[in-house]
Amino acid sequence: MNKAQLVDALTARLGDRRAATSAVDAMVEVIVDAVGRGETVTLTGFGVFERRRRAPRTARNPRTGETVPVGETVVPSFRPGAAFKERVAASEAAAANATSAPRRTERAATGTGRSTATRTTIPPDTAAAPAAAAAPAKKAAAPKKGAASAKKPARRKAAAEK
């Protein structure tokens, strides 16, 4: 649910869209301002919004593998309340009994030089399937470099003559 959907849900309860929008905006603004000042916002049954300090640490750049020092920082945090946790746990138990939707097949884009064959996603629990059946379709050969590079010098010459 995003903010517009939240406003729609409140509009159904309040009957006035302008009042619902104003209520959502005001609540978000008050919580953000209070947590920004270092205060804790406690909504009984829902949860606690607070400000937390993260200690300095050493991180790793995933691209290069290099270690990088990260300084101390302050971040907003939310801890759900007991009633909120119970409601989610109850809905999770109901979801465990529900059946999941069948998986959709992925289709290669058409008109891009790629194969138009349809691939199906194989669930991880069927690892015993032969490897050849799980292999993705081969990509089309890349265009030759000579064709594209032949046009560029002609453009450069035309620009130099002007």
C-alpha positions in Angstrom: 0.0 0.0 0.0 1.4 3.4 -0.9 0.4 6.8 0.4 -2.4 7.3 -2.2 -3.9 4.0 -1.3 -3.7 4.8 2.4 -5.6 8.1 1.7 -8.2 6.1 -0.3 -8.7 3.7 2.6 -9.1 6.6 5.1 -11.5 8.3 2.7 -13.7 5.2 2.8 -13.8 5.5 6.6 -14.0 9.3 7.0 -16.1 10.1 3.9 -14.0 13.2 3.0 -10.9 12.8 0.8 -9.5 16.3 1.7 -9.7 15.4 5.4 -8.1 12.0 4.8 -5.2 13.5 2.8 -4.7 16.2 5.5 -4.6 13.6 8.3 -2.0 11.4 6.5 0.2 14.3 5.6 0.0 15.8 9.1 0.7 12.5 10.9 3.8 11.8 8.7 5.1 15.3 9.2 4.7 15.2 13.0 6.4 11.8 13.2 9.3 12.9 11.0 9.8 16.2 12.8 9.7 14.6 16.3 12.1 11.8 15.4 14.4 14.3 13.7 14.5 16.3 17.0 15.5 13.1 18.8 12.2 12.4 20.4 10.5 9.0 20.5 7.0 8.6 19.1 5.0 5.8 20.7 1.7 4.7 19.3 0.3 2.1 21.6 -0.6 -1.1 19.8 1.1 0.1 16.6 4.8 0.7 17.4 7.6 3.1 18.3 9.4 5.4 16.0 12.8 6.5 17.3 16.2 7.7 16.3 19.2 5.4 16.6 22.9 5.9 16.3 25.0 3.5 14.2 28.6 3.1 15.4 31.4 3.6 13.0 32.3 0.4 11.1 34.3 -1.0 8.3 32.3 -1.9 5.1 33.4 -3.5 1.9 32.9 -2.1 -1.6 31.1 -4.9 -3.5 32.5 -3.9 -6.8 36.2 -3.7 -5.9 36.3 -5.7 -2.7 38.1 -2.9 -1.0 37.4 -2.1 2.7 36.0 1.4 3.3 35.6 3.1 6.7 32.0 4.3 7.4 31.6 6.9 10.1 29.0 7.1 12.8 25.5 7.9 11.5 22.0 8.5 12.9 19.0 6.6 11.3 15.3 6.5 11.9 14.0 3.2 13.4 10.6 1.5 13.9 9.8 -1.2 16.4 6.3 -2.8 16.0 4.1 -3.0 19.0 2.7 -6.3 20.4 -0.8 -5.9 18.8 0.8 -5.2 15.4 3.1 -8.3 15.8 0.2 -10.5 16.7 -1.9 -9.3 13.8 0.9 -10.0 11.3 1.6 -13.4 12.9 -2.1 -14.3 12.5 -2.2 -13.3 8.9 1.1 -15.2 8.3 -0.5 -18.4 9.7 -3.5 -17.9 7.4 -1.1 -17.3 4.5 0.7 -20.6 5.2 -2.5 -22.5 4.7 -3.2 -20.7 1.4 -2.0 -22.0 -2.0 0.4 -20.0 -4.0 -0.2 -18.8 -7.5 1.4 -20.8 -10.4 4.7 -19.4 -11.7 4.6 -17.3 -14.8 6.9 -18.0 -17.8 9.4 -15.4 -18.9 9.4 -14.3 -22.5 12.3 -12.9 -24.4 11.8 -9.4 -25.8 10.9 -9.4 -29.5 12.4 -7.1 -32.1 15.7 -6.8 -30.2 17.7 -9.4 -32.0 17.0 -11.9 -29.1 15.5 -15.3 -29.5 11.8 -15.4 -29.4 11.7 -18.8 -27.7 9.7 -18.9 -24.4 11.7 -20.0 -21.3 10.1 -21.4 -18.2 11.4 -20.8 -14.7 12.3 -24.0 -13.0 11.6 -24.0 -9.2 14.7 -24.9 -7.1 13.0 -28.0 -5.7 13.3 -29.7 -9.1 17.1 -29.7 -9.2 17.0 -33.3 -10.4 15.9 -32.1 -13.9 18.5 -32.4 -16.6 20.8 -29.4 -17.0 20.0 -29.1 -20.8 16.4 -28.4 -20.1 17.2 -25.6 -17.6 19.7 -23.9 -20.0 18.5 -20.4 -21.2 18.1 -19.8 -24.9 21.3 -18.5 -26.7 21.5 -14.8 -27.5 21.9 -13.7 -31.1 25.4 -12.8 -32.3 26.5 -9.2 -31.6 26.6 -6.8 -34.6 30.0 -6.6 -36.3 32.2 -3.7 -35.3 33.2 -2.8 -38.8 29.7 -1.7 -39.8 29.3 0.9 -37.0 32.9 2.2 -37.2 32.7 2.9 -40.9 30.1 5.6 -40.4 31.9 7.5 -37.6 35.0 8.6 -39.7 32.6 10.0 -42.4 30.9 12.1 -39.8 34.1 13.3 -38.4 35.4 14.4 -41.8 32.1 16.2 -42.6 32.4 18.1 -39.3 36.0 19.0 -39.9 35.3 20.4 -43.4 32.6 22.8 -42.0 
